[in-house]
């Protein structure tokens, strides 16, 4: 494999990974519909992500600063995965 093809394959895998984490974090917002099971930590992380998003709308920021909110995206994705696993265990 040449370096160009390797770079393209690894970049594609990275992009797929980011899209999957983004969707999982987005699906974690489904918990906001059920106010009884809402957790303070999830609300705080969602507010932080919304602030980051708002800043990116108004100010052009270098891509290296986009890595900071990814930690919050992973945590919110984990919230959704936890909810799915807990619901699966309740059914079984």
NULO-190854 format. One line per 4 residues: number of its first residue (from 1); their letters; for each residue z, y, x of N, C-alpha, C, O. Coordinates in nm, 2 decimals. Atoms other than C-alpha are relative to their C-alpha. Example, Ala and Ser with C-alpha at 12.3 -4.5 7.8 and 13.67 -1.06 7.14 Angstrom:
REM residues 2
1) AS) 0.00/-0.12/0.09/0.78/-0.45/1.23/0.00/0.12/0.09/0.07/0.12/0.19; 0.00/-0.11/-0.09/0.71/-0.11/1.37/0.08/0.11/-0.08/0.09/0.22/-0.03
***
This chain:
REM residues 92
1) XXXX) 0.00/-0.12/0.08/0.00/0.00/0.00/0.00/0.12/0.09/0.08/0.13/0.18; 0.00/-0.12/-0.08/-0.08/0.34/0.13/0.11/0.09/-0.05/0.17/0.07/-0.15; -0.11/-0.09/0.03/0.17/0.62/0.13/-0.02/0.08/-0.13/0.07/0.10/-0.21; 0.03/-0.07/0.12/-0.01/0.80/-0.15/0.03/-0.08/-0.13/0.08/-0.03/-0.23
5) XXXX) -0.03/0.09/0.12/0.01/0.50/-0.39/0.14/-0.02/-0.01/0.20/-0.02/-0.13; -0.15/0.02/0.01/0.37/0.43/-0.30/0.07/0.12/-0.06/0.16/0.10/-0.14; -0.06/-0.12/0.05/0.46/0.79/-0.37/-0.02/0.01/-0.15/0.07/0.04/-0.23; 0.04/-0.01/0.14/0.28/0.78/-0.71/0.08/-0.10/-0.08/0.13/-0.07/-0.19
9) XXXX) -0.08/0.11/0.07/0.45/0.45/-0.81/0.15/0.04/-0.01/0.21/0.03/-0.12; -0.14/-0.04/0.00/0.80/0.57/-0.71/0.02/0.12/-0.09/0.13/0.13/-0.15; -0.01/-0.12/0.09/0.74/0.91/-0.88/0.00/-0.04/-0.15/0.07/0.02/-0.23; 0.01/0.05/0.14/0.64/0.73/-1.20/0.12/-0.07/-0.05/0.17/-0.04/-0.16
13) XXXX) -0.13/0.07/0.03/0.95/0.51/-1.19/0.11/0.10/-0.02/0.19/0.09/-0.11; -0.10/-0.11/0.01/1.16/0.82/-1.14/-0.01/0.07/-0.13/0.09/0.10/-0.20; 0.03/-0.07/0.12/1.00/1.00/-1.43/0.04/-0.08/-0.12/0.10/-0.03/-0.22; -0.04/0.09/0.11/1.05/0.70/-1.66/0.15/0.00/-0.01/0.21/0.00/-0.12
17) XXXX) -0.15/0.00/0.00/1.42/0.68/-1.56/0.05/0.13/-0.06/0.15/0.12/-0.14; -0.05/-0.13/0.05/1.47/1.05/-1.63/-0.02/0.01/-0.15/0.06/0.06/-0.23; 0.03/0.00/0.14/1.30/1.02/-1.97/0.10/-0.09/-0.08/0.15/-0.05/-0.19; -0.10/0.09/0.07/1.52/0.72/-2.07/0.14/0.06/-0.01/0.20/0.06/-0.11
21) XXXX) -0.13/-0.06/0.00/1.84/0.90/-1.97/0.00/0.12/-0.10/0.10/0.14/-0.17; 0.00/-0.11/0.09/1.73/1.21/-2.16/0.01/-0.04/-0.14/0.08/0.02/-0.23; -0.01/0.05/0.14/1.67/1.01/-2.48/0.14/-0.06/-0.03/0.18/-0.03/-0.14; -0.13/0.05/0.03/2.00/0.83/-2.45/0.10/0.11/-0.02/0.19/0.11/-0.11
25) XXXX) -0.09/-0.11/0.01/2.18/1.16/-2.40/-0.03/0.07/-0.14/0.06/0.12/-0.20; 0.04/-0.06/0.13/1.99/1.30/-2.70/0.06/-0.08/-0.12/0.11/-0.03/-0.22; -0.05/0.09/0.10/2.09/1.00/-2.91/0.15/0.01/-0.01/0.21/-0.02/-0.12; -0.14/-0.01/0.01/2.45/1.06/-2.82/0.04/0.11/-0.09/0.16/0.11/-0.14
29) XXXX) -0.04/-0.11/0.09/2.44/1.37/-3.03/0.01/-0.05/-0.15/0.05/0.02/-0.23; -0.01/0.06/0.13/2.42/1.14/-3.33/0.15/-0.01/-0.04/0.19/0.00/-0.16; -0.14/0.00/0.02/2.80/1.12/-3.29/0.05/0.13/-0.07/0.15/0.13/-0.13; -0.04/-0.13/0.06/2.81/1.49/-3.40/-0.01/-0.01/-0.15/0.05/0.07/-0.22
33) XXXX) 0.01/0.02/0.15/2.71/1.37/-3.75/0.13/-0.06/-0.06/0.16/-0.03/-0.17; -0.12/0.06/0.04/3.03/1.17/-3.77/0.12/0.08/0.06/0.16/0.05/0.17; -0.10/-0.09/-0.06/3.30/1.44/-3.72/0.13/-0.07/0.03/0.21/-0.02/0.11; -0.13/0.07/-0.02/3.59/1.19/-3.74/0.00/-0.06/0.14/0.11/-0.07/0.20
37) XXXX) 0.00/0.07/-0.13/3.48/1.01/-3.42/-0.04/0.10/0.12/-0.07/0.05/0.23; 0.04/-0.10/-0.10/3.40/1.33/-3.23/0.10/0.01/0.11/0.22/0.02/0.08; -0.09/-0.01/-0.11/3.55/1.35/-2.88/-0.02/0.14/0.07/-0.13/0.19/0.07; 0.01/-0.14/-0.07/3.64/1.68/-2.70/-0.08/0.00/0.12/-0.15/0.10/0.14
41) XXXX) 0.08/0.00/-0.12/3.48/1.57/-2.38/-0.15/0.01/-0.03/-0.23/0.07/0.04; 0.14/0.00/0.04/3.15/1.51/-2.55/-0.05/0.14/-0.05/-0.15/0.19/-0.01; 0.03/-0.13/0.05/3.16/1.85/-2.72/-0.02/0.10/0.12/-0.11/0.18/0.13; 0.01/-0.08/-0.12/3.23/2.02/-2.38/-0.12/-0.02/0.08/-0.19/0.08/0.12
45) XXXX) 0.12/0.02/-0.08/2.95/1.85/-2.20/-0.13/0.04/-0.07/-0.22/0.09/-0.01; 0.12/-0.04/0.08/2.70/1.92/-2.48/-0.01/0.15/0.01/-0.12/0.21/0.02; 0.00/-0.15/-0.01/2.80/2.29/-2.47/-0.05/0.04/0.14/-0.13/0.14/0.15; 0.05/-0.04/-0.14/2.75/2.30/-2.09/-0.15/-0.03/0.01/-0.22/0.06/0.07
49) XXXX) 0.14/0.03/0.00/2.41/2.14/-2.13/-0.08/0.10/-0.08/-0.19/0.15/-0.03; 0.07/-0.10/0.08/2.31/2.39/-2.40/0.00/0.13/0.08/-0.10/0.21/0.07; 0.00/-0.13/-0.08/2.42/2.68/-2.17/-0.10/-0.01/0.11/-0.18/0.08/0.13; 0.10/0.01/-0.10/2.21/2.54/-1.89/-0.14/0.01/-0.06/-0.22/0.08/0.00
53) XXXX) 0.14/-0.01/0.06/1.91/2.50/-2.12/-0.03/0.15/-0.04/-0.14/0.20/-0.02; 0.02/-0.14/0.03/1.96/2.86/-2.24/-0.03/0.09/0.12/-0.11/0.17/0.11; 0.03/-0.07/-0.12/1.97/2.99/-1.89/-0.14/-0.03/0.05/-0.21/0.06/0.10; 0.14/0.04/-0.05/1.65/2.80/-1.80/-0.10/0.07/-0.09/-0.22/0.09/-0.04
57) XXXX) 0.10/-0.06/0.08/1.48/2.96/-2.10/-0.03/0.15/0.04/-0.14/0.20/0.03; 0.01/-0.14/-0.03/1.55/3.31/-1.98/-0.03/0.03/0.15/-0.09/0.14/0.19; 0.01/-0.03/-0.14/1.55/3.28/-1.60/-0.08/-0.12/0.07/-0.05/-0.23/0.04; 0.07/0.11/-0.08/1.31/3.09/-1.37/0.09/-0.04/0.11/0.12/0.04/0.20
61) XXXX) -0.09/0.05/-0.11/1.53/2.88/-1.15/-0.07/-0.11/0.07/-0.15/-0.19/0.02; 0.06/0.10/-0.08/1.43/2.66/-0.87/0.03/-0.14/-0.04/0.14/-0.16/-0.10; -0.03/0.14/0.05/1.40/2.28/-0.95/0.12/-0.06/0.06/0.18/-0.15/-0.01; -0.12/0.07/-0.06/1.68/2.19/-0.71/0.13/0.03/-0.08/0.22/-0.05/-0.07
65) XXXX) -0.11/-0.03/0.08/1.92/2.36/-0.95/0.01/-0.09/-0.13/0.10/-0.08/-0.21; 0.00/0.09/0.12/1.82/2.11/-1.23/0.08/-0.12/0.02/0.10/-0.20/-0.08; -0.08/0.13/-0.02/2.02/1.83/-1.07/0.14/0.01/-0.05/0.20/-0.09/-0.08; -0.14/-0.02/0.05/2.36/1.98/-1.17/0.02/-0.06/-0.14/0.11/-0.13/-0.16
69) XXXX) -0.03/0.05/0.13/2.32/1.91/-1.54/-0.03/-0.15/-0.02/0.00/-0.20/-0.13; 0.03/0.14/0.02/2.20/1.56/-1.48/0.12/-0.09/-0.01/0.12/-0.19/-0.07; -0.13/0.07/0.01/2.56/1.44/-1.43/0.04/0.00/-0.14/0.09/-0.10/-0.19; -0.05/-0.01/0.14/2.64/1.56/-1.78/-0.10/-0.09/-0.09/-0.05/-0.15/-0.19
73) XXXX) 0.10/0.09/0.07/2.32/1.38/-1.91/0.04/-0.14/0.01/0.03/-0.22/-0.09; -0.04/0.14/-0.02/2.44/1.05/-1.76/0.12/-0.03/-0.08/0.14/-0.13/-0.14; -0.12/0.02/0.07/2.78/1.09/-1.92/-0.03/-0.01/-0.15/0.03/-0.09/-0.22; 0.04/0.00/0.14/2.63/1.17/-2.26/-0.08/-0.13/-0.04/-0.06/-0.18/-0.14
77) XXXX) 0.07/0.13/0.02/2.40/0.87/-2.22/0.10/-0.11/-0.01/0.08/-0.21/-0.09; -0.11/0.10/0.00/2.71/0.66/-2.15/0.07/0.00/-0.14/0.11/-0.11/-0.19; -0.06/-0.01/0.13/2.86/0.79/-2.48/-0.08/-0.08/-0.10/-0.02/-0.15/-0.18; 0.08/0.07/0.09/2.57/0.66/-2.67/0.00/-0.15/0.02/0.01/-0.23/-0.08
81) XXXX) 0.00/0.15/-0.03/2.56/0.32/-2.50/0.14/-0.06/-0.04/0.14/-0.17/-0.09; -0.13/0.04/0.05/2.94/0.29/-2.57/0.00/-0.02/-0.15/0.05/-0.12/-0.20; 0.00/0.01/0.14/2.88/0.36/-2.93/-0.08/-0.12/-0.05/-0.04/-0.19/-0.15; 0.09/0.11/0.04/2.60/0.10/-2.96/0.08/-0.13/0.03/0.07/-0.22/-0.05
85) XXXX) -0.08/0.12/-0.03/2.82/-0.16/-2.78/0.11/-0.02/-0.10/0.14/-0.14/-0.14; -0.11/0.01/0.10/3.12/-0.09/-3.01/-0.05/-0.04/-0.13/0.01/-0.12/-0.20; 0.06/0.03/0.13/2.90/-0.11/-3.32/-0.04/-0.15/0.00/-0.03/-0.22/-0.10; 0.04/0.14/-0.01/2.76/-0.44/-3.20/0.11/-0.10/0.00/0.11/-0.20/-0.07
89) XXXX) -0.12/0.09/0.00/3.10/-0.59/-3.14/0.07/0.00/-0.14/0.13/-0.10/-0.17; -0.05/0.00/0.13/3.21/-0.48/-3.49/-0.08/-0.09/-0.09/-0.02/-0.16/-0.18; 0.08/0.09/0.08/2.92/-0.67/-3.64/0.02/-0.15/0.03/0.02/-0.23/-0.06; -0.01/0.14/-0.04/2.98/-0.99/-3.45/0.14/-0.05/-0.03/0.17/-0.16/-0.01
***
